[in-house]
Amino acid sequence: MALNIVDKLERETARRTIEEARDSFGLNYVDIASALDVDRRTLLRYRKSMNTPVPEVRDRLESLRQISHLIDEIFANRKDGLTWLYTPVPLLQGRRPIDLMRKGELNKVLSILAGLYSGAHF
């Protein structure tokens, strides 16, 4: 049975998001699987467009895309954004955003970036 267009688009979006997280943030597939709260084998199926992500995983993939977008909007260049990701942040109790991402705590990172984007002074 042929996949419908929505499933194809969901699979392609997941694949692109996974590759972007790997290429842009320096995360490996184990880190990304952890961030998405899925098994590494499941991540590889998403990466190969073999499975359509379930709603919870789609939400986490969307958080990764939002983090990437906000980094591009806030920082002068991707290198500055990466420096921020790998530097301890006081609002995160001195933890590095990248470490929270690896643990699946994407919303904490997203919240800090959204505050920075809105011009909130931390």
N, C-alpha and C positions, 0 to 999 in steps of 0.2 A: 504494500500500500504506500502510495506516495505521501511524503510529508506535506502538510499544508504550508502555505506561505508564512504564517505566523511562527510556526515551529522552526522553519528554516531561518527566519530573521532572529529569533531568540537564540538559536544555536550559534549563528554567526556573530551576534553581539557578544555572547559569552566568550567565544574564542578570541575575538579582538580585545576584549577587556582583560582577559588572562594574559595575553601576550604583551599588552601595554603595561600591565602591572610588573611583569618580568623585566621588560626592556626599560621602562621609565623609572621604576622605584628600586631596581636591583634585588627584587625578591625572587627566590627560586620557587619551583613548583610546590615543594613541601610547605614553604611559607604561605603561598597563595591558598593552598588547600586549607591550611590552618585558619587563615583570615576569613575564608568562606565557610568554615566549619563543615568541611566535607573530607572524605577519605581521598588520599592521593590518587587512587585509581579512578574515582569519580571525577576528579579534576581533569585527569588525562582524557576521559571520555568527553567531557565538556570541551576541552582543548581541541580534540579531533572532530568536534561537531557531531558526535555520535549520540548524545543525549541532550534533551531540552532541560535546562535548569528548573528546579521546583521553585515556587514563589519565594520562599525564604532565601534561597541562593540568589535569585534574581535581584532581591532587595540588597543583598550584600555586594553583588556585582555593581549595582547602581551606586552604592556608597563609594566603591573604588573609583568609578568614573567621576563622581562628584569631587572626590579628593584630588584627582588628577586635574580636573577643570579649575578648581579653586587655586591649586598651586600655580597653574599657568596664569591665572588672573592676578594673584597677589604678588608674586615674585617677578623680578625683572627678567629672569631666565630660569630654565629648568635646573641649572646647577645650583642657583641660590635656593630653590625649592627643595632640592635634595639635601643641601646642607642643613636646612631647617628640619627635615625629616629625621636626620641622623644626629641631631643635637638635643641634649636634654632641655626640656621646656618646663619652666617653673609652674605653669598652670596644670601640668601633668605630674606634679610632685617630683619634678626632676627626671621624669622618664622620657625616653626618646619616642617621638610619634611612630617611627618605623617599628619599634618593638611592640607597641600597642596594636598596630596593624597586623603584625605577625600572630598576635594572640586573638585576633578577631574583634578587637575593640575599635572597630572602624568609626562608630558614632562619636567616640570621644575625640578622635582626631578631626573628624568632620566638624564637630561643634567648635573646636578651637579655630579651625580655618574659616568657618562661617563668621565667627566673631571678628577675626582679622579682616575679612573681606568687607564686613559692614562698617569697619572703621572703629570698632570698639577698642578702647585702650586697656590693655591688660597690664 
